[in-house]
Amino acid sequence: MTAKPKLRRLNPDKKLRQFDVLVAPGFVLFELAALIEVLRIANRVCPTPPFAFTYRSLHGGLIESSSGAAVATERVSAQPQADYLFVIGNSDPDQPDLSLGRVVQDYTFRGAQVFLLAEAASRYINERGSADLATHWENAVFLRERGARFDARFSIATQQGPVITCAGMGATVDVALAVIGQHISGSAKMTVADIMLHEHIRDFGAMQPMSGLKTSATGDDALDQCIKIMQTNIEDPLPINEIVAALGLSNRSLERKFKTYLGTTPNNFYREMRLAKANTLLLNTTLSVREIGFACGFPNGFSAVYKSFYGITPFALRRQKRTAAQR
């Protein structure tokens, strides 16, 4: 049975529900747009616009996203009046503007519900040392790689009192629809989803795709099982013939499945999966390039393989990151 969000009905007199949307430098534009479009379309389809929103940041001013687009923000207030605070995910989980313990307290003290997306959620989880909270599955990997003694959940959202931690990305639409559904009719909510071409609205307890916990990530059970085997054998990659033997398939049958569902070969998929993890570790940990190569199944020639795929060496990527951080 999936978990239902325990969202409060605020403002029973039908006044505007105020959303404060807090962004930090490098915020994920997709998550911001997912939330704002749900609110904007709801205002369009309802007889009277029920929602208002304000962009905010810790210090105010123009804040640039990871994709280069920027929004003008107002400084977050020490005495906020909003009904909801959404903190948008960030491209850098170490961004200091995501350390928001005091801000969260200011909002919840005044009765607001706080939604922390993706990296904002993982930062909150890490700083509180809390288990049983959700973040994007990729950020859950960050927490484990950094020695956290607890695991984040792989549902799209979890709730502890007035604080809801969320996976972010595409699940932002589901979370936003759940919130507006507390204040508008079911038909209006479905109309918003239909306009956004959002076919299936997920509950908070729904599992994130490709988290390793979903029943079917690709639509083919054998292919799902193959990917899970690959995910659990990153550091010491298994030969494809051992994987097909474990699955009871032929090499040709597995190759057909990868070609049909994923448009690639098993070997290419496995290598790209390991390189993707390596890229994540390069950007978000202090592990050495050599350590990352070993951790991702590249004991030799890691830099050359990485450059052939990403067009830059791991060392050059690290230099770029250091230079950007010093600006």
Secondary structure, DSSP 4 states (H G I P E B T S, - for coil): -PPPP------TT-PPEEEEEE--TTB-HHHHHHHHHHHHHHHHHSSS--EEEEEEESS-EEEEBTTS-EEEEEEPPSS---SEEEE--BS-TT-GGG--HHHHHHHHHTT-EEEEETHHHHHHHHHHT--S-B--HHHHHHHHHTT-SS--B-BSEEEETTEEEE--TTHHHHHHHHHHTTTS-HHHHHHHHHHTT---PPPTTSBPTTSS-SS-SSS-HHHHHHHHHHHTTSSSPPPHHHHHHHHT--HHHHHHHHHHHHSS-HHHHHHHHHHHHHHHHHHH----HHHHHHHTT-SSSHHHHHHHHHSS-HHHHHHHHHHHHH-
